[in-house]
Amino acid sequence: MAKNLNSATFTLLLLVLLMASTEILKVEAMNMKARCLPQGCKNPTFSEECGVEPFPGSNNDCCHCCVEKYGRKAVCKGVVEGPDKHCHCYKESV
């Protein structure tokens, strides 16, 4: 009986840990989606514009627009700038 109880307890504990770790990964993935490229640029150089003018969204929306249009490797940040609210995409200067 004790052997079965220990097995059941161990299995339940393993299941709870698995569920908890999966939820943590899910929350981290959602945070990465919410914040676009958190590392930013060390030496930013203007690359391209993205989206409509004036750009209706936030800097985060602009960054996602840049990544979708030019790719994650070609963009290190996206910022809404200027009085006309243009979405400017930046790449890392080499």
Backbone as JSON, one array per atom type, in Angstrom:
{
  "sequence": "MAKNLNSATFTLLLLVLLMASTEILKVEAMNMKARCLPQGCKNPTFSEECGVEPFPGSNNDCCHCCVEKYGRKAVCKGVVEGPDKHCHCYKESV",
  "N": [[0.82, -1.19, 0.0], [1.9, 1.29, 0.82], [3.86, 1.6, -1.11], [2.32, 1.99, -3.43], [1.04, 4.37, -2.75], [3.22, 6.13, -2.54], [4.08, 6.07, -5.22], [1.84, 7.16, -6.48], [1.8, 9.71, -5.3], [4.28, 10.71, -6.19], [3.82, 10.69, -8.98], [1.7, 12.52, -9.17], [2.95, 14.84, -8.2], [4.91, 15.17, -10.18], [3.27, 15.65, -12.39], [2.05, 18.09, -11.61], [4.32, 19.75, -11.51], [5.08, 19.67, -14.21], [2.87, 20.89, -15.43], [3.06, 23.44, -14.27], [5.56, 24.34, -15.16], [5.13, 24.44, -17.9], [3.2, 26.44, -18.08], [4.67, 28.65, -17.21], [6.5, 28.89, -19.31], [4.7, 29.52, -21.29], [3.77, 32.05, -20.43], [6.17, 33.52, -20.59], [6.56, 33.42, -23.36], [4.35, 34.91, -24.21], [5.05, 37.41, -23.17], [7.31, 37.99, -24.71], [6.13, 38.33, -27.17], [4.62, 40.55, -26.64], [6.48, 42.59, -26.1], [8.51, 44.03, -28.38], [11.51, 43.03, -29.67], [13.39, 43.42, -27.27], [16.09, 43.95, -26.75], [16.97, 46.03, -28.32], [18.99, 48.5, -30.07], [22.51, 48.88, -30.4], [24.11, 50.52, -32.01], [22.21, 52.21, -33.78], [20.97, 52.49, -37.12], [19.11, 54.18, -39.51], [16.83, 52.38, -41.48], [14.44, 51.57, -43.07], [10.99, 52.55, -43.8], [7.8, 51.71, -42.41], [4.45, 50.58, -42.78], [1.4, 52.58, -42.75], [1.03, 56.17, -43.35], [-0.15, 58.82, -41.46], [1.32, 56.77, -38.92], [-0.72, 54.67, -37.07], [-0.29, 53.24, -34.68], [1.57, 52.17, -31.7], [5.05, 52.39, -30.55], [5.73, 49.74, -30.13], [3.95, 48.41, -31.86], [4.91, 49.43, -34.25], [7.47, 48.31, -34.29], [6.82, 45.59, -34.53], [5.63, 45.68, -37.06], [7.88, 46.33, -38.63], [9.49, 44.05, -38.22], [7.84, 42.05, -39.31], [7.77, 42.88, -41.97], [10.48, 43.17, -42.87], [11.99, 41.24, -41.58], [13.35, 39.55, -38.69], [16.14, 39.49, -38.38], [17.01, 41.66, -39.84], [16.2, 43.91, -38.52], [16.53, 45.97, -35.68], [15.12, 47.65, -34.08], [11.97, 49.43, -33.93], [10.44, 52.55, -34.33], [8.02, 55.07, -33.73], [8.16, 58.15, -35.16], [8.64, 61.72, -35.49], [6.66, 64.63, -36.48], [4.75, 63.84, -38.3], [4.28, 61.28, -37.65], [5.69, 58.78, -38.53], [6.52, 55.35, -39.02], [9.54, 54.21, -38.27], [12.09, 52.02, -39.16], [14.93, 50.48, -37.78], [18.27, 49.34, -38.23], [21.12, 47.43, -37.11], [24.12, 49.17, -36.98], [27.09, 48.44, -38.63]],
  "CA": [[0.0, 0.0, 0.0], [2.78, 2.47, 0.89], [4.51, 1.73, -2.4], [1.35, 2.58, -4.35], [0.82, 5.75, -2.33], [4.4, 6.89, -2.94], [4.04, 6.19, -6.68], [0.78, 8.1, -6.82], [2.26, 11.03, -4.87], [5.34, 11.1, -7.11], [3.2, 10.97, -10.28], [0.94, 13.76, -9.04], [3.93, 15.91, -8.1], [5.49, 15.32, -11.51], [2.25, 16.27, -13.23], [1.92, 19.48, -11.2], [5.53, 20.45, -11.96], [5.01, 19.78, -15.65], [1.88, 21.92, -15.75], [3.58, 24.73, -13.84], [6.66, 24.76, -16.03], [4.55, 24.77, -19.19], [2.53, 27.74, -17.94], [5.72, 29.66, -17.15], [6.98, 29.07, -20.67], [3.65, 30.21, -22.03], [3.79, 33.45, -20.01], [7.35, 34.14, -21.18], [6.32, 33.57, -24.79], [3.43, 36.02, -24.38], [5.8, 38.64, -22.91], [8.17, 38.24, -25.86], [5.25, 38.82, -28.22], [4.16, 41.87, -26.26], [7.59, 43.53, -26.24], [9.22, 43.74, -29.62], [12.97, 43.16, -29.66], [13.73, 44.19, -26.07], [17.5, 44.31, -26.64], [17.18, 47.3, -29.0], [20.17, 48.67, -30.92], [23.68, 49.54, -29.82], [24.44, 51.57, -32.97], [21.11, 52.16, -34.74], [21.02, 53.19, -38.39], [17.8, 54.15, -40.15], [16.8, 51.4, -42.55], [13.25, 51.71, -43.92], [9.75, 52.89, -43.14], [6.84, 50.61, -42.43], [3.07, 50.92, -42.48], [0.76, 53.76, -43.34], [1.41, 57.46, -42.8], [0.56, 58.65, -40.2], [1.24, 55.43, -38.34], [-1.71, 54.77, -35.99], [0.02, 52.44, -33.5], [2.63, 52.53, -30.76], [6.39, 51.94, -30.92], [5.7, 48.28, -30.16], [3.27, 48.06, -33.11], [5.85, 49.78, -35.32], [8.53, 47.3, -34.28], [6.25, 44.36, -35.1], [5.48, 45.94, -38.49], [9.22, 46.24, -39.22], [9.93, 42.65, -38.19], [7.04, 41.3, -40.27], [8.07, 43.29, -43.34], [11.89, 43.04, -43.24], [12.61, 40.1, -40.91], [13.94, 39.8, -37.37], [17.58, 39.72, -38.47], [17.28, 42.94, -40.49], [15.64, 45.0, -37.73], [16.84, 45.91, -34.25], [14.05, 48.36, -33.37], [11.04, 50.22, -34.71], [10.0, 53.68, -33.52], [7.17, 56.07, -34.37], [8.9, 59.4, -34.99], [8.31, 62.9, -36.27], [5.31, 65.19, -36.34], [3.86, 63.1, -39.2], [4.15, 59.93, -37.08], [6.16, 57.72, -39.42], [7.12, 54.19, -38.38], [10.91, 54.06, -38.77], [12.77, 50.76, -38.81], [16.37, 50.65, -37.63], [19.12, 48.15, -38.24], [22.37, 47.62, -36.36], [25.23, 49.68, -37.78], [28.26, 47.55, -38.51]],
  "C": [[0.87, 1.26, 0.0], [3.49, 2.7, -0.43], [3.59, 2.4, -3.42], [1.1, 4.04, -4.03], [2.01, 6.63, -2.74], [4.44, 7.08, -4.46], [3.01, 7.21, -7.11], [1.18, 9.52, -6.46], [3.32, 11.55, -5.83], [4.76, 11.48, -8.48], [2.44, 12.29, -10.25], [1.88, 14.97, -8.97], [4.57, 16.2, -9.45], [4.52, 16.02, -12.45], [2.08, 17.75, -12.9], [3.13, 20.3, -11.66], [5.52, 20.66, -13.47], [4.03, 20.87, -16.06], [2.4, 23.31, -15.39], [4.67, 25.22, -14.77], [6.14, 25.13, -17.42], [3.88, 26.13, -19.14], [3.57, 28.86, -17.88], [6.26, 29.93, -18.54], [5.96, 29.83, -21.51], [3.63, 31.69, -21.69], [4.99, 34.16, -20.59], [7.17, 34.35, -22.67], [5.36, 34.73, -25.05], [4.14, 37.34, -24.15], [6.71, 38.98, -24.08], [7.34, 38.8, -27.02], [4.84, 40.25, -27.91], [5.25, 42.93, -26.43], [8.39, 43.14, -27.47], [10.71, 44.03, -29.45], [13.47, 43.96, -28.46], [15.2, 44.61, -25.99], [17.8, 45.63, -27.34], [18.44, 47.31, -29.84], [21.3, 49.3, -30.12], [24.07, 50.73, -30.69], [23.37, 51.6, -34.05], [21.36, 53.02, -35.97], [19.65, 53.07, -39.03], [17.86, 53.21, -41.35], [15.66, 51.68, -43.53], [12.09, 52.27, -43.11], [8.78, 51.74, -43.28], [5.45, 51.16, -42.14], [2.6, 52.19, -43.15], [1.28, 55.03, -42.68], [0.14, 58.28, -42.61], [0.32, 57.25, -39.62], [0.32, 55.49, -37.11], [-1.32, 54.09, -34.68], [1.14, 53.0, -32.65], [4.0, 52.12, -31.31], [6.44, 50.42, -31.02], [5.05, 47.79, -31.45], [4.19, 48.32, -34.3], [6.95, 48.73, -35.42], [8.03, 45.99, -34.89], [6.05, 44.5, -36.61], [6.82, 45.77, -39.2], [9.69, 44.79, -39.3], [9.16, 41.82, -39.2], [7.44, 41.61, -41.7], [9.51, 42.97, -43.76], [12.6, 41.87, -42.58], [13.33, 40.48, -39.64], [15.44, 40.11, -37.46], [17.93, 41.08, -39.07], [16.84, 44.14, -39.67], [16.08, 44.86, -36.28], [15.88, 46.77, -33.43], [13.17, 49.09, -34.37], [10.46, 51.3, -33.83], [9.1, 54.59, -34.35], [7.79, 57.43, -34.08], [8.32, 60.51, -35.87], [6.9, 63.38, -36.07], [4.29, 64.47, -37.22], [3.63, 61.67, -38.74], [4.45, 58.84, -38.09], [6.73, 56.59, -38.59], [8.48, 53.97, -39.01], [11.53, 52.78, -38.24], [14.27, 51.02, -38.79], [17.07, 49.3, -37.69], [20.39, 48.48, -37.46], [23.46, 48.08, -37.32], [26.45, 48.8, -37.56], [29.53, 48.33, -38.42]]
}
